[in-house]
Amino acid sequence: MTGQPRISAAIEAVVGTRPKVWPGRSYPLGALFDGYGTNFAVFSSVAERVELCLFDGVETRIDLTCGTGQVWHAYLPEVGHQHALRVSRPTDRGTSRAGCAATRTSCSSIRTRARSPKASSGAPRSAGIATTADRRPRTARRTRFRSVVVQPYFDWGNDRRLEIPWNETVIYEVHVKGFTHRHPEIPEPLRGTYGGLAHPAAIAHLKSLGVTAVELLPIHAFVHDGFLLDKGLRNYWGYHSIGYFAPHPEYASVRSASGAVAEVKHMVKTLHQHGIEVILDVVYNHTGEGNHEGRSFSMKGLDNAAYYRLVDDKPGFYKDYTGTGNTLNMRHPHTLQLVMDSLRYWIEEIHVDGFRFDLASSLARGLHEVDRLGAFFDLTPAGSRRLARQADRGAVGRRRRRLSGRQLSAAVERVEREVPRLDPRLLARRAGLVARARIAADRIG
């Protein structure tokens, strides 16, 4: 009997000490932190088994319970680890070939986010994503994404939405990394980061231009394309989102998930203090998982047919209205809920002022036609600014892009005619924009 404790200790050293597990509840979805523990809930209509994988030096797996509405859930009173989901599912129910591992399992972190105790309304709260960089050739590379439940509280003081009238709004599109990396007055440690955009030098530059709102190119956590990594390159623009509730970790000056979220909140609060609104360029039309040859590390593994639009007679292939390999299935209620929860999270928890929707028409397609764009925007949080790039690869999108050089030139002249006066600080900027537009018109013509 004296050897039994030693055997138990040896087993724990290998597999980790198993945490306490309670049944939890099926709503709201995501990872709900209530100050004491975390409730995990995720939807999957095809799963045969869903395991919560906790990482704290070793991996510990916990089976989730399938409850109401095909939602799998569990509550952990003691959790602070990085985590992911392992989903076991059939291989013949609308799952792409790329999503079918030999063991019929895959890991996902797309629907895990942390929320504060007041989240009974279902509004999602702060979350983080941890990634392990792997620059090996694609044949030897494994993608590893892990979510992190972070401390959601932040001292916002008297921060509020500025609600600047549209006729007084001047929007400046900016890339967080590119803008701050090249600014000579931003300290080296803050270049390329959210903190850099909140630096006095960056704000002074924006104010000198008369800017009242910054439109940030995608800051949702995104992935780098495999063919780029093979060439030693990176995805600069960030239009391959994979985590709709987490800021991209590479833009943070700190290397912890909780620190990244806090840094984004500090950036928004500081910009608001100087009268500058924050609008996010969001990519809800597709994800970075690609087509049937792409990697499976997120919604493909959870429920491929629910989250993506598949070819009717070939469910192993994707309808590609976006030109990226896949299109999110906004006709499915859980996919639509995912997007709406994400929008509410960034407004309520991060205090952003609005969104610019990339390829908005793909969010409103019925069978093929664009027929619900207005209805989609009616569902977005009230009071937020909403901008849209409508054209996608569908038939409607192609027609909208067919502008001749003469039409573009006429549009430029109309803008010049309808804007009789501008702030003197913007006159030079306007002249430059008009000149570039005329060059583009001449090239097209």
C-alpha positions as CSV (number, residue, x, y, z in Angstrom):
1,M,0.0,0.0,0.0
2,T,2.9,2.4,0.6
3,G,3.6,2.4,-3.2
4,Q,0.1,3.5,-4.1
5,P,0.6,7.3,-3.5
6,R,3.8,7.2,-5.5
7,I,2.0,5.6,-8.4
8,S,-0.8,8.2,-8.3
9,A,1.7,11.0,-8.1
10,A,3.5,9.6,-11.1
11,I,0.3,9.4,-13.1
12,E,-0.6,13.0,-12.2
13,A,2.8,14.2,-13.4
14,V,2.1,12.7,-16.8
15,V,-1.6,13.5,-17.4
16,G,-2.1,16.4,-15.0
17,T,-4.4,16.8,-12.0
18,R,-8.0,16.5,-13.1
19,P,-9.9,19.7,-12.3
20,K,-13.4,19.7,-10.7
21,V,-16.2,19.5,-13.3
22,W,-19.8,20.5,-12.9
23,P,-22.6,20.0,-15.6
24,G,-22.9,23.6,-16.5
25,R,-25.6,25.0,-18.8
26,S,-26.2,25.3,-22.5
27,Y,-26.7,29.1,-22.7
28,P,-25.1,31.5,-23.3
29,L,-22.6,30.1,-25.8
30,G,-18.9,30.6,-25.4
31,A,-16.8,30.6,-22.2
32,L,-18.7,32.5,-19.5
33,F,-16.5,33.6,-16.6
34,D,-18.6,34.5,-13.6
35,G,-15.8,35.5,-11.2
36,Y,-15.5,32.0,-9.7
37,G,-15.3,29.6,-12.6
38,T,-16.1,29.3,-16.3
39,N,-19.1,27.8,-18.1
40,F,-18.2,26.3,-21.5
41,A,-20.9,25.9,-24.1
42,V,-20.5,25.2,-27.9
43,F,-22.9,24.2,-30.6
44,S,-22.3,21.2,-32.9
45,S,-25.1,19.2,-34.6
46,V,-22.7,16.5,-35.9
47,A,-20.5,15.8,-33.0
48,E,-20.4,12.4,-31.4
49,R,-18.2,13.6,-28.6
50,V,-16.7,17.0,-27.6
51,E,-13.8,17.3,-25.3
52,L,-12.4,20.4,-23.6
53,C,-8.6,20.3,-23.8
54,L,-6.8,22.2,-21.0
55,F,-3.1,23.0,-21.3
56,D,-1.0,23.7,-18.3
57,G,2.3,22.0,-19.0
58,V,0.3,18.8,-19.8
59,E,-3.0,18.3,-21.6
60,T,-6.1,17.3,-19.7
61,R,-9.3,16.4,-21.5
62,I,-12.8,16.8,-20.2
63,D,-15.9,15.5,-21.8
64,L,-18.7,18.0,-22.4
65,T,-22.3,17.1,-21.9
66,C,-24.7,17.3,-24.9
67,G,-27.7,19.3,-23.7
68,T,-30.5,21.3,-25.2
69,G,-30.3,22.3,-28.8
70,Q,-27.2,20.2,-29.6
71,V,-25.1,22.4,-27.4
72,W,-22.3,20.8,-25.5
73,H,-21.4,22.2,-22.1
74,A,-19.6,22.0,-18.7
75,Y,-18.6,24.2,-15.8
76,L,-15.2,24.3,-14.3
77,P,-15.0,26.1,-10.9
78,E,-11.2,26.3,-11.2
79,V,-9.8,27.1,-14.6
80,G,-7.3,29.5,-16.0
81,H,-5.5,27.4,-18.6
82,Q,-5.2,27.7,-22.3
83,H,-7.8,25.5,-23.9
84,A,-9.2,24.2,-27.1
85,L,-11.9,21.8,-28.2
86,R,-11.5,18.3,-29.6
87,V,-14.6,17.2,-31.6
88,S,-15.3,13.7,-32.8
89,R,-17.7,13.5,-35.6
90,P,-18.9,11.4,-38.6
91,T,-17.1,11.8,-41.8
92,D,-20.1,11.5,-44.2
93,R,-22.4,14.3,-43.0
94,G,-21.2,17.4,-44.9
95,T,-17.7,17.4,-43.6
96,S,-14.9,18.4,-46.0
97,R,-12.0,16.2,-46.7
98,A,-9.6,18.6,-45.1
99,G,-11.7,18.4,-41.9
100,C,-11.5,14.7,-41.6
101,A,-8.5,13.5,-39.6
102,A,-7.8,9.8,-39.4
103,T,-9.2,9.8,-35.8
104,R,-12.2,11.9,-36.9
105,T,-11.2,14.6,-34.4
106,S,-10.0,18.2,-34.7
107,C,-9.3,21.1,-32.4
108,S,-11.2,24.3,-32.4
109,S,-11.2,27.6,-30.4
110,I,-13.6,29.6,-32.4
111,R,-16.5,29.7,-30.0
112,T,-14.7,30.1,-26.7
113,R,-14.7,33.6,-25.2
114,A,-14.8,34.9,-21.7
115,R,-17.5,37.1,-20.2
116,S,-18.1,39.0,-17.0
117,P,-20.8,38.0,-14.5
118,K,-23.3,40.5,-15.9
119,A,-23.4,38.6,-19.2
120,S,-26.8,36.9,-18.5
121,S,-28.1,38.7,-21.6
122,G,-25.8,36.6,-23.7
123,A,-23.4,39.5,-24.6
124,P,-19.9,38.1,-24.9
125,R,-17.0,39.4,-23.1
126,S,-13.2,39.5,-23.2
127,A,-11.3,36.7,-24.7
128,G,-7.8,36.0,-25.9
129,I,-6.1,33.6,-28.3
130,A,-2.7,32.1,-28.0
131,T,-0.8,30.8,-30.9
132,T,2.4,28.9,-31.3
133,A,4.5,30.2,-34.3
134,D,5.7,27.5,-36.6
135,R,7.7,28.5,-39.7
136,R,8.5,25.0,-41.0
137,P,7.4,23.9,-44.5
138,R,3.7,23.2,-44.8
139,T,4.2,19.5,-45.0
140,A,5.8,19.4,-41.6
141,R,3.8,22.2,-40.0
142,R,1.0,21.8,-37.5
143,T,-1.3,24.7,-36.6
144,R,-1.9,25.2,-32.9
145,F,-4.5,27.6,-31.7
146,R,-5.6,27.9,-28.1
147,S,-8.1,30.1,-26.4
148,V,-7.6,31.8,-23.1
149,V,-10.2,32.9,-20.6
150,V,-8.9,36.3,-19.5
151,Q,-9.8,38.7,-16.7
152,P,-12.5,40.8,-18.2
153,Y,-12.5,43.8,-15.9
154,F,-11.1,47.2,-17.1
155,D,-11.3,50.7,-15.6
156,W,-13.2,52.6,-18.4
157,G,-13.7,55.7,-16.2
158,N,-16.3,57.9,-18.0
159,D,-15.6,56.5,-21.5
160,R,-18.6,56.6,-23.8
161,R,-19.4,56.6,-27.6
162,L,-18.7,59.9,-29.1
163,E,-21.5,59.8,-31.7
164,I,-20.0,62.5,-33.9
165,P,-22.5,63.5,-36.6
166,W,-21.9,62.0,-40.0
167,N,-21.6,65.4,-41.7
168,E,-18.7,66.2,-39.3
169,T,-17.0,62.8,-39.6
170,V,-13.6,62.3,-41.3
171,I,-12.6,58.7,-41.4
172,Y,-8.9,57.7,-41.7
173,E,-8.2,54.1,-42.7
174,V,-5.2,52.8,-40.8
175,H,-3.2,49.6,-40.4
176,V,-2.2,49.2,-36.8
177,K,1.1,47.6,-37.5
178,G,2.1,49.5,-40.6
179,F,1.1,53.0,-39.3
180,T,2.9,52.7,-36.0
181,H,5.9,50.8,-37.3
182,R,6.8,53.6,-39.6
183,H,6.1,56.6,-37.4
184,P,9.5,58.0,-36.3
185,E,8.3,59.5,-33.1
186,I,6.7,56.4,-31.6
187,P,9.1,54.6,-29.3
188,E,10.6,51.4,-30.7
189,P,9.0,49.0,-28.2
190,L,5.5,50.3,-29.2
191,R,6.0,50.3,-33.0
192,G,3.6,47.9,-34.7
193,T,1.3,47.6,-31.7
194,Y,-2.0,48.8,-30.3
195,G,-0.1,50.7,-27.7
196,G,1.7,52.6,-30.5
197,L,-1.6,53.8,-31.9
198,A,-2.5,55.3,-28.5
199,H,0.9,57.1,-28.2
200,P,0.7,60.9,-28.1
201,A,2.8,61.1,-31.4
202,A,0.3,59.0,-33.3
203,I,-2.7,60.9,-31.9
204,A,-1.1,64.3,-32.6
205,H,-0.6,63.2,-36.3
206,L,-4.2,62.1,-36.6
207,K,-5.5,65.3,-35.0
208,S,-3.3,67.4,-37.4
209,L,-5.2,65.9,-40.3
210,G,-8.6,66.7,-38.8
211,V,-9.4,63.0,-38.3
212,T,-12.5,62.2,-36.2
213,A,-12.5,58.4,-36.6
214,V,-10.0,55.7,-37.4
215,E,-11.1,52.7,-39.4
216,L,-8.7,49.9,-38.3
217,L,-7.9,47.3,-40.9
218,P,-8.7,43.8,-39.5
219,I,-7.5,43.2,-35.9
220,H,-9.5,40.0,-35.3
221,A,-7.1,37.2,-34.7
222,F,-6.1,35.9,-38.1
223,V,-3.9,33.2,-39.7
224,H,-1.0,33.5,-42.1
225,D,-1.5,31.6,-45.5
226,G,0.5,28.5,-45.8
227,F,1.9,29.4,-49.2
228,L,3.2,32.7,-47.7
229,L,4.9,30.9,-44.8
230,D,6.6,28.6,-47.2
231,K,8.2,31.6,-48.8
232,G,9.1,33.2,-45.4
233,L,6.4,35.8,-45.8
234,R,3.4,36.9,-43.7
235,N,-0.2,37.9,-44.2
236,Y,0.1,41.7,-43.8
237,W,-3.6,42.8,-44.3
238,G,-5.2,40.3,-41.9
239,Y,-8.3,39.4,-43.9
240,H,-8.2,35.7,-42.8
241,S,-9.9,35.9,-39.5
242,I,-10.1,32.9,-37.3
243,G,-11.1,34.3,-33.9
244,Y,-13.9,36.8,-33.8
245,F,-13.7,37.4,-30.1
246,A,-9.9,38.0,-29.8
247,P,-7.5,40.7,-31.0
248,H,-4.7,39.7,-33.2
249,P,-1.9,38.8,-30.7
250,E,1.0,39.9,-32.9
251,Y,-0.1,43.5,-32.7
252,A,0.2,43.6,-28.9
253,S,3.4,44.9,-27.2
254,V,2.9,42.3,-24.5
255,R,2.9,38.6,-25.1
256,S,0.0,37.4,-22.9
257,A,-3.6,37.1,-24.1
258,S,-5.0,39.1,-21.2
259,G,-2.4,41.8,-21.8
260,A,-3.4,42.0,-25.5
261,V,-7.1,42.5,-24.6
262,A,-6.2,45.2,-22.1
263,E,-3.9,46.9,-24.5
264,V,-6.8,47.2,-27.1
265,K,-9.1,48.6,-24.5
266,H,-6.5,51.2,-23.5
267,M,-6.1,52.1,-27.2
268,V,-9.8,52.7,-27.6
269,K,-10.1,54.6,-24.4
270,T,-7.2,56.9,-25.2
271,L,-8.5,57.6,-28.7
272,H,-11.9,58.5,-27.3
273,Q,-10.3,60.9,-24.8
274,H,-8.9,62.8,-27.8
275,G,-12.2,62.9,-29.7
276,I,-11.4,60.0,-32.2
277,E,-13.9,57.2,-32.8
278,V,-12.8,53.6,-33.5
279,I,-14.3,51.7,-36.4
280,L,-13.3,48.1,-37.1
281,D,-12.9,46.5,-40.5
282,V,-14.5,43.1,-39.9
283,V,-14.4,40.0,-42.0
284,Y,-17.5,37.9,-41.3
285,N,-17.9,36.6,-44.8
286,H,-15.2,33.9,-44.6
287,T,-12.5,32.5,-42.3
288,G,-8.9,31.5,-42.8
289,E,-9.7,27.8,-43.1
290,G,-9.8,28.0,-46.9
291,N,-11.4,25.6,-49.3
292,H,-11.6,21.8,-49.3
293,E,-7.8,21.7,-49.4
294,G,-7.4,24.2,-46.5
295,R,-6.5,23.5,-42.9
296,S,-9.1,22.3,-40.4
297,F,-8.6,24.0,-37.0
298,S,-11.9,25.8,-36.3
299,M,-15.4,25.8,-37.6
300,K,-14.7,23.0,-40.1
301,G,-14.1,20.8,-37.1
302,L,-17.1,21.9,-35.1
303,D,-19.8,21.7,-37.7
304,N,-18.7,22.2,-41.3
305,A,-22.2,22.2,-42.9
306,A,-23.6,24.6,-40.3
307,Y,-20.9,27.2,-40.4
308,Y,-20.0,27.1,-44.2
309,R,-22.0,27.2,-47.4
310,L,-21.3,23.9,-49.2
311,V,-22.0,22.9,-52.8
312,D,-25.4,21.2,-52.8
313,D,-24.5,18.0,-54.6
314,K,-20.9,18.0,-53.4
315,P,-20.8,18.7,-49.7
316,G,-17.1,18.2,-49.6
317,F,-16.7,21.5,-51.5
318,Y,-17.4,25.1,-50.7
319,K,-19.4,27.8,-52.3
320,D,-16.9,30.6,-52.8
321,Y,-18.6,34.0,-53.1
322,T,-15.6,35.7,-51.4
323,G,-12.7,34.5,-53.5
324,T,-11.0,33.1,-50.5
325,G,-12.1,29.5,-50.7
326,N,-15.1,29.5,-48.4
327,T,-18.2,31.6,-47.4
328,L,-19.8,31.6,-44.0
329,N,-23.3,30.2,-43.9
330,M,-25.3,33.2,-42.6
331,R,-28.6,31.3,-43.2
332,H,-27.8,29.1,-40.2
333,P,-29.1,30.6,-36.9
334,H,-25.9,29.6,-35.0
335,T,-23.6,31.2,-37.5
336,L,-25.7,34.4,-37.5
337,Q,-25.7,34.3,-33.7
338,L,-21.9,33.9,-33.7
339,V,-21.6,37.1,-35.8
340,M,-24.1,39.0,-33.7
341,D,-22.4,38.0,-30.4
342,S,-19.1,39.1,-31.8
343,L,-20.5,42.5,-32.8
344,R,-22.0,43.0,-29.3
345,Y,-18.7,41.9,-27.7
346,W,-16.6,44.5,-29.5
347,I,-19.2,47.3,-28.8
348,E,-20.0,46.4,-25.2
349,E,-16.7,45.1,-23.9
350,I,-14.1,46.9,-26.1
351,H,-16.2,50.1,-26.6
352,V,-15.6,50.4,-30.4
353,D,-17.9,52.8,-32.2
354,G,-18.8,50.9,-35.4
355,F,-17.9,48.5,-38.1
356,R,-17.0,48.3,-41.8
357,F,-18.2,45.0,-43.2
358,D,-16.0,43.5,-45.8
359,L,-17.9,41.9,-48.7
360,A,-21.2,42.7,-47.0
361,S,-23.3,41.2,-49.8
362,S,-22.1,37.7,-49.0
363,L,-23.6,38.2,-45.5
364,A,-27.0,38.7,-47.1
365,R,-27.3,36.1,-49.8
366,G,-30.3,33.8,-49.8
367,L,-29.9,30.9,-52.2
368,H,-27.7,33.0,-54.5
369,E,-29.1,36.6,-54.7
370,V,-28.5,39.4,-52.3
371,D,-31.8,39.9,-50.6
372,R,-31.3,40.5,-46.9
373,L,-28.6,43.1,-46.5
374,G,-31.0,45.6,-44.9
375,A,-32.3,43.0,-42.6
376,F,-28.8,42.0,-41.6
377,F,-27.9,45.6,-40.6
378,D,-31.2,45.8,-38.7
379,L,-29.8,43.1,-36.4
380,T,-26.5,44.8,-35.7
381,P,-26.3,46.7,-32.4
382,A,-28.3,49.9,-32.3
383,G,-26.3,53.2,-32.3
384,S,-23.1,51.7,-33.9
385,R,-21.7,53.1,-37.1
386,R,-22.1,50.7,-40.1
387,L,-20.2,50.8,-43.3
388,A,-20.2,48.2,-46.0
389,R,-18.2,47.0,-49.0
390,Q,-21.0,45.3,-50.9
391,A,-19.4,43.7,-53.9
392,D,-18.4,40.0,-53.7
393,R,-17.7,37.3,-56.4
394,G,-21.4,36.7,-57.0
395,A,-23.2,37.9,-60.1
396,V,-24.4,41.1,-58.4
397,G,-20.9,41.8,-57.2
398,R,-19.4,41.5,-60.7
399,R,-21.9,43.9,-62.1
400,R,-21.2,46.5,-59.4
401,R,-17.5,46.4,-60.2
402,R,-17.9,47.0,-63.9
403,L,-17.1,50.8,-63.9
404,S,-15.5,52.3,-66.9
405,G,-12.8,55.0,-66.6
406,R,-15.3,57.6,-67.8
407,Q,-17.8,56.5,-65.0
408,L,-15.1,56.7,-62.3
409,S,-14.0,60.1,-63.6
410,A,-17.6,61.4,-63.5
411,A,-17.9,60.1,-60.0
412,V,-14.8,62.1,-58.9
413,E,-16.1,65.2,-60.5
414,R,-19.4,64.8,-58.7
415,V,-17.6,64.5,-55.4
416,E,-15.7,67.7,-56.1
417,R,-18.9,69.5,-57.1
418,E,-20.9,68.3,-54.1
419,V,-18.3,69.1,-51.4
420,P,-17.9,72.9,-51.7
421,R,-15.9,73.4,-48.6
422,L,-13.5,71.3,-46.6
423,D,-11.4,72.0,-43.6
424,P,-8.2,73.7,-44.8
425,R,-6.1,70.9,-43.3
426,L,-7.9,68.4,-45.6
427,L,-7.6,70.4,-48.8
428,A,-4.2,68.9,-49.7
429,R,-5.4,65.5,-48.8
430,R,-8.4,65.9,-51.0
431,A,-6.3,67.0,-53.9
432,G,-4.1,64.0,-53.6
433,L,-7.0,61.6,-53.4
434,V,-8.7,63.2,-56.5
435,A,-5.4,63.0,-58.4
436,R,-5.0,59.3,-57.6
437,A,-8.6,58.6,-58.6
438,R,-8.1,60.4,-61.9
439,I,-5.0,58.3,-62.6
440,A,-7.0,55.2,-61.8
441,A,-9.8,56.4,-64.2
442,D,-7.3,57.0,-67.0
443,R,-5.9,53.5,-66.5
444,I,-9.3,51.9,-66.6
445,G,-10.4,54.0,-69.6
